[in-house]
Amino acid sequence: MSGGEGEQPASFQHLVDTMPGAVFLRDQAAVAERRMSYVSPQAERVTGVSAWRWLAPNALDVLGEFLDERTLAEHRARADAAAERGEVFDAVYRIRGDDDRIRWVRHHSVVVPDAPYTRIGFWLDVTENRYHDMVEGLPAIVAVLDMNTDEALFVNPQVERITGMPPAYWTRPGGLDEFRSRVHPDDYPEQGGLPRFGRTRSAEFRWIRPDGRTRWLRTVSARLPGTDGLVQALAFDVSAEMRAAEGLAQQRLRYQTLVEQLPVATFVTDAEGVLTYISPQIESILGVTPEQLVGMSAEARQEFVVEDDRPLMERAGGRLYRGETDRYDIQLRMRNADRRTRHVHMIARDLRDGHGARLALQGVIVDVTDQRVAEQRRREALEALVTAAEAEQTRISAELHDDTVQVMTAMLMQVRRLGDGDPRVAELESMLAGALDRTRRLMFELRPQVLQREGLAAAIEELAAEGPWSSHRVEIKVPRQSDTTEALVYRTIRELIINARKHSQASELRVTGAVQDGELVFDVWDDGVGFDLDRALDRDLMRMHLGLDTSAERVRVAGGELRMQSEPGQGARFQLRLPVAPAETG
């Protein structure tokens, strides 16, 4: 006997000592010292822990490795509840033995009648059953193979769910050969993913069931230590996973095809700015392949940027990597492999995780070279148009000054000499003086010196001051623009004000101008009689409005827009929008 309180009858002692499990007793004193009062000799075989350790103080510490405090508390609560009801307490837990093996132990115990602090119980080693249940419950085929005889010695019941045939079908002679023969011919045709000579191996392959259905299997196999040719193999049915992966691959291919057919180059960098992907379109922009660029750092890629534009790229990238912004949108020049300059528009944004850590940078590069060339040609055409118009206006102004105004002045002087109180002469004098005044005003409007000296606000103020209206307001807050742009704005607004003078009968005129989102925006508004917009723009019906249509066409050539809004009796509003073109300084 390993321990106890007094001798037991020999027949009972023999019965206890030869039980297939271990008997234990725990009294009040042992409870306080967290140990057992008695364990039968089978305790070491069942639990792996020697009898003397079970009888030593704090012996129950061996349970703590796999049972945390909460679980131990739950066990105690269940045991107390069972004791109150006079029922057996039953539990299963793991114990690490003195030999370092882990055993599953089933615990049955009851409280001894008339001794409420004494519990007697029985330990049973259920390790084999536990592992057996685990093996048979795995959602995979578990097999032991003898590679010397080329047979399956053991296959768990899950094989029927996966293959459609019971374990006995595969453990029969020739079963393993048939399993191999059902591997798809394109996937490991010789071995079916299974090691023939004990080599560790993993594989994925298609397998054709006896009912003709195809399943994807993933196998892991390895030699059993200490055996001669025995291999343990696991086979998982991964058909759903492979279908999902195939669907994902198709979806990725669709998106990749979409990305690589866009008329832009798409790129991705890692958190440090190293290029991890760039679409093939970059070759048409820079003349280099994606393979030549992938792996390049941000600093190395600066070599493609025109030197004067590198500070712009560095500022944009620096602000992003310092976390001052999450994106940039810039236009710069790059040099391709032939050292030709390409104008590109680059837009990129940060990708971060839920904690704000940078994961990557994703962006696009748009080649706008052709657009820039077209814009340059348009600017040149516009400048030629405006220059020609200005030259013609100057010529007409000079002719008015040198000829018409001089003749009209002389005529006015002659008429005044004839003045003898005749009302007809007085009326002629008044008409001639008015015509001379209007001609001089036209001459100055055709060649406004104030526009060159003081800019749009002053020049348009002079225009708006002359008219039938009782009040006018000019609020233009626009920095000086290029000569071409200022001339175009002035001529367009002059045409609108002249039309208002002739036809609007307005009592109020307002002109405003400002820079909004990279555009020059001017509004001209009057509270006059308005007009039918469709008729005004019909050249066949309203030839007098040809100047308005021509002005709108000039604005379109400049890349802008002239919007018109009017109805009879509702006044008129015009909005002129043009790209900003700041005057050159220096």
Long-range contacts (C-beta under 8 A, 24 or more apart in sequence): 1-40, 1-41, 2-38, 2-39, 2-40, 2-41, 2-43, 2-51, 2-52, 2-55, 3-37, 3-38, 3-39, 3-51, 3-55, 4-38, 5-37, 5-38, 16-40, 17-41, 17-42, 19-122, 20-124, 21-46, 21-122, 21-123, 21-124, 21-125, 22-46, 22-47, 22-122, 22-123, 23-120, 23-121, 23-122, 23-123, 24-54, 24-109, 24-120, 24-121, 24-122, 24-123, 25-118, 25-119, 25-120, 25-121, 26-118, 26-119, 26-120, 26-121, 27-115, 27-117, 27-118, 28-117, 28-118, 31-117, 33-57, 33-58, 34-58, 34-59, 34-60, 34-61, 35-59, 35-60, 37-118, 43-123, 44-98, 45-125, 46-103, 46-105, 46-123, 46-124, 46-125, 47-95, 47-97, 47-103, 47-105, 47-123, 47-125, 48-95, 48-96, 48-97, 48-98, 48-99, 48-101, 48-103, 49-95, 49-97, 49-98, 50-98, 53-98, 62-95, 62-96, 63-93, 63-95, 65-94, 65-96, 66-93, 66-94, 66-95, 66-96, 66-102, 67-93, 79-109, 79-119, 82-110, 83-110, 83-111, 83-116, 83-119, 86-110, 86-111, 89-121, 92-126, 92-130, 102-127, 103-127, 104-129, 104-130, 104-131, 138-234, 139-236, 139-237, 140-234, 140-235, 140-236, 140-237, 141-233, 141-234, 141-235, 141-236, 142-232, 142-233, 142-234, 143-170, 143-232, 143-233, 143-234, 143-235, 144-224, 144-230, 144-231, 144-232, 144-233, 145-176, 145-194, 145-221, 145-230, 145-231, 145-232, 145-233, 146-229, 146-230, 146-231, 147-195, 147-196, 147-197, 147-198, 147-229, 147-230, 147-231, 148-228, 148-229, 150-176, 150-177, 151-175, 151-176, 152-176, 152-179, 153-230, 162-215, 162-217, 162-235, 162-237, 163-207, 163-209, 163-210, 164-209, 164-210, 164-211, 164-213, 165-210, 182-207, 182-208, 182-209, 182-210, 183-207, 183-208, 184-208, 184-214, 193-217, 193-219, 193-221, 194-219, 194-221, 194-231, 194-233, 195-221, 195-222, 195-223, 195-231, 197-229, 198-223, 198-229, 198-231, 199-223, 204-238, 204-242, 215-239, 216-241, 216-242, 216-243, 262-364, 263-366, 264-364, 264-365, 264-366, 264-367, 265-364, 265-365, 265-366, 265-367, 266-362, 266-363, 266-364, 267-348, 267-362, 267-363, 267-364, 267-365, 268-360, 268-361, 268-362, 268-363, 269-298, 269-360, 269-361, 270-360, 271-357, 271-358, 271-359, 271-360, 272-297, 273-297, 273-298, 273-317, 273-321, 273-361, 274-298, 275-301, 276-360, 282-365, 284-367, 285-334, 285-336, 285-342, 285-344, 285-365, 285-367, 286-334, 286-336, 286-337, 286-342, 287-336, 287-337, 287-338, 288-336, 288-337, 304-334, 304-335, 304-336, 305-332, 305-333, 305-334, 305-335, 306-332, 306-333, 306-334, 306-335, 306-341, 308-333, 309-333, 320-348, 320-350, 320-361, 321-358, 326-350, 326-352, 331-368, 341-369, 342-367, 342-369, 343-367, 343-368, 343-369, 343-371, 343-372, 344-368, 344-369, 375-559, 378-557, 378-558, 378-559, 379-484, 381-557, 382-484, 382-488, 382-554, 382-557, 382-558, 383-484, 385-554, 385-557, 386-484, 386-487, 386-488, 386-491, 386-554, 387-484, 389-487, 389-491, 390-487, 393-446, 393-447, 394-446, 394-447, 396-446, 397-443, 397-444, 397-446, 397-447, 400-439, 400-442, 400-443, 400-446, 401-443, 404-439, 405-436, 405-439, 405-440, 405-443, 408-432, 408-435, 408-436, 408-439, 409-436, 412-436, 441-466, 445-494, 448-490, 451-486, 451-487, 451-490, 455-480, 455-486, 456-481, 456-486, 456-489, 456-490, 456-513, 457-513, 459-490, 460-490, 460-493, 460-497, 460-511, 460-513, 463-493, 463-494, 463-497, 464-497, 464-509, 464-511, 466-501, 467-497, 467-500, 467-501, 467-506, 467-509, 468-501, 468-504, 468-505, 468-506, 469-500, 469-506, 469-507, 469-508, 469-509, 469-526, 470-507, 470-508, 471-507, 471-508, 471-509, 472-508, 472-509, 472-510, 472-511, 473-509, 473-510, 473-511, 474-510, 474-511, 474-512, 475-510, 475-511, 475-512, 475-513, 476-511, 476-512, 476-513, 476-514, 476-522, 477-513, 477-514, 477-515, 478-513, 478-514, 478-515, 478-520, 479-515, 479-582, 479-583, 480-582, 480-583, 481-520, 481-580, 481-581, 481-582, 481-583, 482-581, 482-582, 482-583, 482-584, 483-583, 484-581, 485-520, 485-558, 485-578, 485-581, 486-583, 488-554, 488-555, 488-558, 488-578, 489-513, 489-520, 489-522, 489-576, 489-578, 491-551, 491-554, 492-551, 492-554, 492-555, 492-562, 492-576, 493-522, 493-524, 493-576, 495-547, 495-548, 495-551, 496-524, 496-548, 496-551, 496-574, 497-524, 498-547, 499-545, 499-547, 499-548, 500-524, 500-526, 500-528, 500-572, 503-528, 503-529, 503-531, 504-528, 504-529, 504-530, 504-571, 504-572, 505-529, 506-571, 515-580, 518-579, 518-580, 519-560, 519-577, 519-578, 519-579, 519-580, 520-560, 520-576, 520-577, 520-578, 520-579, 520-580, 521-575, 521-576, 521-577, 522-575, 522-576, 522-577, 523-573, 523-574, 523-575, 523-576, 524-573, 524-574, 524-575, 524-576, 525-571, 525-572, 525-573, 525-574, 526-571, 526-572, 527-571, 528-571, 528-572, 529-568, 529-569, 529-571, 530-566, 530-567, 530-568, 530-569, 530-570, 530-571, 530-572, 531-566, 531-568, 531-572, 532-566, 532-567, 532-568, 533-564, 533-565, 533-566, 533-567, 536-564, 536-566, 537-564
